[in-house]
Amino acid sequence: MSDELLVNEEKNGIITVDGIDYVRYAIKTHVITDKDNICDVAVKYAKPHVQPGDIFFVSEKAVACTQKRAIPMKDIHPRPLAKFLSRFVLKTPYGIGLGIPETMEMALQECGTIKILFAAFISAIGKLFRKRGWFYVIAGPKARSIDGPCSYTLPPYNEYVVLAPADPDKVAKDLSDALGCPATIVDINDLEGAILGTSSKDMSREWLVKLLKDNPLGQTNEQTPMGLIRKA
């Protein structure tokens, strides 16, 4: 195993899903920016390690950064509504989400003001019944995938808001064609996970979440935005 194919410290290399053991290798890369093409990056770092039966996975943030969907905080000017709504967002140790005016402003721009207001209204009703998560059910994956800067965010993105990648299914298909194996774009943190794109409609998103739910890529300074799933 080369230095580029590894199991991150404090992460489990193997997970059992439906009675089968799988190993999740993380792949270290350079810091990905909008000067990169995500397929070129995957070919450089991942393709030399691909074996028959492997599934390639990559973080949504890495893809979004290559699409110029990482916005400097200084360029975002939150409206009063964004400042107001962000005050009611649950803060967690795993990500800032829409809990600051800048990320809420981008949610309003990405999803539309009416949709975000309706999601906030439904969320308020949910809280009356001690139910959480209704906001993102209504607002959708574009809102859920917006990442704000945290103390552990890899520079220079500790001063950026990163949006959901555009056309993730197409990007996953392009990655699959470039690598010669199935590919998926994932939004996984230490709290929850979602699959944003797959190279084939036959790939089960629920199954992929089970494989990756413990976030083998990590979300601090690992600098491993992509990986391979392989039967152990």
C-alpha positions in Angstrom: 0.0 0.0 0.0 1.4 3.4 -0.9 1.3 6.5 1.2 -1.6 7.7 -0.9 -3.8 4.8 -0.1 -4.5 4.6 3.7 -6.9 4.2 6.6 -7.2 7.5 8.5 -6.0 7.5 12.1 -8.9 6.9 14.5 -11.0 5.5 11.7 -12.1 1.9 11.2 -10.7 0.4 8.0 -13.3 -2.3 7.8 -17.1 -2.1 8.1 -19.6 -4.9 7.8 -22.7 -4.3 5.8 -25.3 -7.0 5.1 -22.9 -9.7 6.4 -20.0 -8.6 4.1 -16.8 -6.9 5.2 -15.6 -3.9 3.2 -12.4 -1.9 3.6 -12.6 1.9 2.9 -9.3 3.3 1.8 -8.7 7.1 2.0 -6.6 8.8 -0.7 -4.4 11.8 0.1 -4.3 14.6 -2.5 -3.0 18.1 -2.8 -5.3 20.9 -1.7 -8.0 21.0 -4.4 -9.0 24.3 -5.9 -10.9 25.8 -8.8 -7.8 25.4 -10.9 -8.3 21.6 -10.8 -10.5 19.3 -12.8 -11.9 16.7 -10.5 -11.5 13.9 -13.0 -7.8 14.7 -13.5 -7.3 14.7 -9.8 -9.0 11.3 -9.5 -7.0 9.9 -12.3 -3.7 11.1 -10.8 -4.3 9.9 -7.2 -6.9 7.1 -7.4 -6.6 5.3 -10.7 -3.3 3.7 -10.0 -4.9 1.9 -7.1 -8.3 0.9 -8.6 -8.9 -2.9 -8.7 -11.9 -4.8 -10.2 -14.9 -4.5 -7.9 -13.8 -1.2 -6.4 -16.1 1.8 -5.9 -14.6 5.3 -6.0 -16.1 7.9 -3.6 -15.3 11.6 -3.3 -16.5 14.4 -1.0 -18.9 16.9 -2.3 -16.7 19.7 -1.1 -13.8 18.6 -3.3 -16.1 18.5 -6.4 -17.7 21.9 -5.5 -14.3 23.5 -5.1 -13.3 22.6 -8.7 -16.6 24.1 -9.9 -15.9 27.5 -8.5 -18.6 26.9 -5.9 -16.4 27.9 -2.9 -17.3 31.5 -2.1 -15.0 33.7 0.1 -16.7 34.8 3.2 -15.7 38.4 2.5 -17.7 38.3 -0.8 -21.0 37.3 0.9 -23.2 40.1 2.2 -26.1 38.6 4.2 -29.4 40.2 4.1 -31.3 40.9 7.4 -33.5 37.8 6.8 -30.4 35.6 6.7 -29.1 37.1 9.9 -32.5 36.5 11.6 -33.0 32.9 10.4 -29.4 31.8 11.2 -30.1 32.4 14.9 -32.5 29.5 15.0 -30.3 26.9 13.4 -29.1 24.1 15.7 -25.3 24.3 16.2 -23.4 21.0 16.3 -19.7 20.1 16.8 -19.7 18.5 13.3 -20.2 21.5 11.1 -21.6 25.0 11.1 -24.3 24.3 8.6 -26.7 27.3 8.1 -25.9 28.6 11.6 -24.1 31.8 10.4 -25.6 34.6 8.3 -23.2 33.9 5.4 -24.2 30.2 4.9 -27.9 31.1 5.4 -27.6 33.8 2.8 -26.2 31.3 0.3 -29.1 28.9 1.1 -31.5 31.7 0.3 -29.8 32.3 -3.0 -29.4 28.6 -3.9 -32.9 27.4 -2.9 -35.0 30.5 -3.1 -36.4 32.7 -0.3 -39.9 31.2 -0.3 -38.6 27.6 0.0 -36.3 28.5 2.9 -39.0 30.4 4.7 -41.4 27.4 4.3 -38.7 25.1 5.5 -38.2 27.3 8.5 -41.9 27.3 9.2 -42.1 23.5 9.0 -39.0 23.2 11.2 -40.7 25.4 13.9 -43.7 23.1 13.9 -41.4 20.1 14.2 -39.7 21.5 17.2 -43.1 21.7 19.0 -43.2 17.9 18.7 -39.5 17.6 19.5 -38.7 16.5 16.0 -35.5 17.7 14.3 -34.4 17.6 10.7 -37.7 18.8 9.1 -36.0 22.0 7.8 -33.6 20.0 5.5 -36.4 17.7 4.4 -38.1 20.7 2.9 -35.1 22.8 1.9 -33.4 19.8 0.2 -29.9 18.6 -0.5 -28.7 22.0 -1.8 -29.2 23.5 1.6 -28.0 20.5 3.6 -24.7 20.4 1.7 -23.7 24.0 2.3 -20.6 24.1 4.4 -19.3 27.0 6.4 -15.8 27.6 7.8 -14.9 25.8 11.1 -11.8 25.9 13.2 -10.7 22.6 11.8 -11.4 23.4 8.1 -8.4 23.0 5.9 -7.0 26.4 4.7 -7.8 28.3 2.6 -11.4 27.0 3.0 -11.5 28.1 6.6 -12.5 31.5 5.1 -15.0 30.1 2.5 -18.6 28.9 2.2 -18.7 25.9 0.0 -22.0 25.1 -1.9 -23.3 21.8 -3.1 -21.7 20.6 -6.3 -23.5 21.2 -9.6 -24.9 18.2 -11.5 -23.4 15.5 -9.2 -24.8 12.5 -11.1 -23.1 13.7 -14.3 -19.8 14.3 -12.4 -20.0 10.8 -10.9 -20.6 9.4 -14.4 -17.6 11.3 -15.7 -15.5 10.1 -12.8 -16.6 6.5 -13.5 -15.6 6.8 -17.1 -12.2 8.2 -16.2 -11.5 5.6 -13.6 -13.1 2.5 -15.0 -15.1 1.8 -11.9 -18.4 2.9 -10.3 -18.2 6.3 -8.6 -20.2 8.3 -6.1 -20.2 11.8 -4.7 -20.9 11.8 -0.9 -21.8 14.3 1.8 -20.6 12.5 4.9 -19.7 14.1 8.3 -19.3 12.6 11.7 -23.0 13.0 12.4 -24.9 11.9 9.3 -24.5 11.1 5.6 -26.1 11.6 2.2 -25.2 10.5 -1.3 -25.4 13.4 -3.8 -24.5 11.6 -7.0 -23.9 8.2 -8.4 -22.5 7.0 -11.8 -25.4 4.6 -12.2 -29.0 4.5 -11.2 -28.5 0.9 -10.1 -26.2 2.0 -7.2 -28.2 1.9 -3.9 -27.7 5.2 -2.1 -29.0 3.7 1.2 -26.4 0.9 0.9 -23.6 3.4 0.2 -24.6 5.5 3.3 -24.3 2.3 5.4 -20.8 1.7 4.0 -19.6 5.3 4.7 -21.7 6.4 7.7 -18.7 6.6 10.0 -17.0 9.1 7.7 -13.7 7.2 6.7 -12.4 10.3 4.9 -12.5 12.4 8.1 -13.3 16.1 8.2 -10.4 17.8 9.8 -6.8 18.0 8.5 -6.6 14.6 6.9 -6.5 16.1 3.4 -8.1 12.8 2.0 -11.1 14.0 0.0 -11.5 10.7 -2.0 -11.3 7.0 -1.4 -12.0 3.5 -2.6 -14.5 0.9 -1.2 -13.3 -2.7 -1.6 -14.5 -6.1 -0.4 -12.2 -7.2 2.4 
